[in-house]
Amino acid sequence: MKKTALLSVIFLLCHTLTGKAQCAEPHFPPISLYTNAAYDAALIPNAGVQVGFSKGWTLGLSWNGSWWGGEGHSWKVYGPELTVRRYFSGAEYIGHHGGLYTQLITYDIQRRGGTGYLGGEPGGHLFDGANWGIGAEYGYTFRLTRQLDLDLSIGLGYFGGKYYTYQYEGGQYIWLATAHRNYWGPTRLGVTLYWNLPL
């Protein structure tokens, strides 16, 4: 009801100012909020927004962030992902799709008593020396309800950057080595729930 009233006001305003021939019914791009349950299951909370910008095309931006740990153990992974996606079914935004994505990730991962891996400059800002990735994805989106979709996808590509290895001993973090990661293969798995906003 609110959408219909808003569209009517916009249409009448356009008609009054420019004439009926130049007016068309306004169109609001589809917007969805989402979370990747595969990341959530790995204790990496995440949230994103996807916006349709052309027939069958969407742009998605998400943020991943975990900050678990303490002395001698750590599970810290955070950074954004940007995805451009093409749905082959057109404007319905369901069914088969393909796309391109990029990632920027800072991490600090260590099991208690084990070797730690730090991607990002020690003591630096959020993106100082962050690792990055780029890849192509394929997936399929199922319509569960009018406002809820389930998307299954996999991404293949490159992930790399400088990282550090260390150990925690006697209350001290001991640097072991500096290395460069150059990985090709699966870099993203999606089991994603989309909530389509009722515009």
C-alpha positions as CSV (number, residue, x, y, z in Angstrom):
1,M,0.0,0.0,0.0
2,K,2.8,2.4,0.9
3,K,4.6,1.6,-2.3
4,T,1.5,2.2,-4.4
5,A,0.9,5.5,-2.8
6,L,4.5,6.6,-3.3
7,L,4.5,5.6,-6.9
8,S,1.2,7.5,-7.5
9,V,2.7,10.7,-5.9
10,I,5.9,10.4,-8.1
11,F,3.8,9.8,-11.2
12,L,1.5,12.7,-10.6
13,L,4.4,15.0,-9.8
14,C,6.2,14.0,-13.0
15,H,3.0,14.4,-15.1
16,T,2.4,17.9,-13.6
17,L,6.0,19.1,-14.3
18,T,6.8,17.5,-17.6
19,G,3.6,16.1,-19.3
20,K,2.3,12.6,-19.4
21,A,4.3,11.5,-22.5
22,Q,7.6,11.9,-20.6
23,C,6.6,10.0,-17.5
24,A,6.9,6.4,-16.8
25,E,6.0,4.4,-13.7
26,P,9.1,4.6,-11.4
27,H,11.0,1.4,-10.8
28,F,12.8,0.6,-7.6
29,P,15.7,-1.9,-8.0
30,P,15.4,-5.1,-6.0
31,I,17.4,-5.1,-2.8
32,S,18.2,-8.1,-0.6
33,L,20.0,-8.6,2.7
34,Y,22.0,-11.8,3.0
35,T,24.3,-13.9,5.2
36,N,26.4,-16.8,4.1
37,A,25.6,-19.7,6.5
38,A,28.8,-21.6,5.4
39,Y,30.8,-18.7,6.9
40,D,28.5,-18.5,10.0
41,A,29.1,-22.3,10.6
42,A,32.8,-21.6,10.6
43,L,32.3,-18.9,13.3
44,I,32.8,-16.0,10.9
45,P,29.7,-13.8,11.2
46,N,28.9,-12.0,8.0
47,A,26.2,-9.8,6.4
48,G,25.7,-8.2,3.0
49,V,23.4,-6.3,0.7
50,Q,22.7,-7.2,-2.9
51,V,21.2,-4.6,-5.4
52,G,19.8,-5.3,-8.8
53,F,21.1,-2.7,-11.3
54,S,20.0,-4.0,-14.6
55,K,17.8,-6.9,-15.9
56,G,19.3,-10.0,-14.3
57,W,22.4,-8.2,-13.0
58,T,23.2,-7.6,-9.3
59,L,26.0,-6.1,-7.2
60,G,26.6,-7.5,-3.8
61,L,28.8,-6.2,-1.0
62,S,29.4,-8.1,2.2
63,W,31.5,-7.9,5.4
64,N,33.0,-10.9,7.2
65,G,34.2,-10.5,10.7
66,S,35.3,-12.8,13.6
67,W,37.3,-11.8,16.5
68,W,37.6,-14.9,18.7
69,G,40.7,-15.8,20.7
70,G,42.9,-15.2,23.7
71,E,46.5,-15.9,24.7
72,G,47.9,-18.7,22.6
73,H,44.9,-19.2,20.3
74,S,43.2,-17.0,17.7
75,W,40.4,-17.1,15.1
76,K,40.3,-13.7,13.6
77,V,39.1,-13.3,10.0
78,Y,37.7,-10.1,8.6
79,G,37.2,-8.1,5.4
80,P,34.8,-7.2,2.5
81,E,33.7,-9.2,-0.5
82,L,32.3,-7.6,-3.7
83,T,30.4,-9.7,-6.2
84,V,28.9,-8.9,-9.7
85,R,26.4,-11.5,-10.7
86,R,24.4,-12.4,-13.8
87,Y,21.2,-14.4,-13.4
88,F,20.5,-16.3,-16.6
89,S,16.7,-16.3,-15.9
90,G,16.6,-12.5,-16.3
91,A,14.9,-10.2,-13.8
92,E,13.5,-12.9,-11.5
93,Y,16.9,-13.3,-9.8
94,I,16.4,-17.0,-9.3
95,G,17.9,-20.1,-11.0
96,H,21.4,-20.4,-12.5
97,H,23.8,-17.6,-12.2
98,G,27.5,-16.8,-12.8
99,G,29.6,-13.9,-11.6
100,L,32.9,-12.4,-10.6
101,Y,34.1,-11.6,-7.1
102,T,37.0,-10.0,-5.2
103,Q,38.0,-10.4,-1.6
104,L,40.2,-8.5,0.8
105,I,41.0,-10.5,4.0
106,T,43.0,-9.9,7.1
107,Y,43.4,-12.9,9.4
108,D,45.1,-14.3,12.5
109,I,44.6,-18.0,13.0
110,Q,46.3,-20.1,15.6
111,R,45.4,-23.3,17.5
112,R,46.4,-23.4,21.1
113,G,50.0,-24.6,21.2
114,G,50.3,-24.6,17.4
115,T,51.8,-22.4,14.7
116,G,49.9,-19.1,14.1
117,Y,49.3,-17.6,10.6
118,L,48.9,-13.8,10.3
119,G,47.8,-12.2,7.1
120,G,48.2,-8.4,7.5
121,E,50.9,-6.2,9.0
122,P,51.4,-6.9,12.7
123,G,50.1,-3.9,14.6
124,G,49.0,-2.3,11.4
125,H,45.7,-0.9,10.3
126,L,42.8,-3.0,9.0
127,F,44.0,-3.3,5.4
128,D,47.8,-2.9,5.9
129,G,49.1,-5.9,4.0
130,A,45.8,-7.6,3.7
131,N,45.6,-10.7,1.6
132,W,43.3,-10.5,-1.5
133,G,41.5,-12.8,-3.9
134,I,39.7,-12.7,-7.2
135,G,37.6,-15.3,-8.9
136,A,34.6,-16.5,-10.8
137,E,31.5,-18.2,-9.3
138,Y,28.7,-20.4,-10.4
139,G,25.5,-21.1,-8.4
140,Y,21.8,-21.7,-8.3
141,T,19.2,-19.7,-6.3
142,F,16.0,-21.3,-5.0
143,R,12.9,-19.3,-4.2
144,L,11.8,-20.5,-0.7
145,T,9.1,-17.9,-0.1
146,R,8.2,-14.6,-1.6
147,Q,10.8,-12.8,0.4
148,L,13.3,-15.6,1.2
149,D,15.8,-17.2,-1.2
150,L,18.5,-19.9,-0.7
151,D,21.6,-19.7,-2.9
152,L,24.2,-22.4,-3.3
153,S,27.4,-21.3,-5.0
154,I,31.1,-22.1,-5.4
155,G,33.9,-19.8,-6.4
156,L,37.2,-20.7,-8.1
157,G,40.1,-18.2,-8.4
158,Y,43.3,-16.8,-6.9
159,F,44.1,-15.9,-3.3
160,G,47.4,-14.5,-2.2
161,G,49.5,-12.0,-0.3
162,K,52.2,-11.8,2.4
163,Y,51.7,-13.6,5.6
164,Y,53.6,-14.3,8.8
165,T,54.0,-17.5,10.9
166,Y,54.5,-17.3,14.7
167,Q,54.3,-19.2,17.9
168,Y,53.1,-18.2,21.3
169,E,55.4,-19.2,24.1
170,G,55.8,-18.0,27.7
171,G,53.4,-15.1,27.2
172,Q,55.4,-13.9,24.1
173,Y,54.6,-14.0,20.4
174,I,57.6,-15.3,18.5
175,W,58.0,-14.6,14.8
176,L,59.0,-17.6,12.8
177,A,59.0,-16.6,9.1
178,T,57.6,-14.3,6.4
179,A,56.1,-16.0,3.3
180,H,54.0,-15.3,0.3
181,R,50.8,-17.2,-0.5
182,N,49.9,-17.9,-4.2
183,Y,46.9,-20.2,-4.1
184,W,44.8,-21.2,-7.1
185,G,41.6,-23.2,-6.6
186,P,38.3,-23.0,-4.6
187,T,38.3,-19.7,-2.7
188,R,34.6,-19.3,-1.8
189,L,31.7,-21.5,-0.8
190,G,28.2,-20.1,-0.4
191,V,25.2,-21.4,1.3
192,T,23.5,-18.1,1.5
193,L,20.1,-16.9,2.7
194,Y,18.7,-13.8,1.0
195,W,15.9,-11.7,2.4
196,N,14.3,-9.7,-0.4
197,L,13.2,-6.3,0.9
198,P,9.5,-5.5,0.2
199,L,9.9,-2.3,-1.8
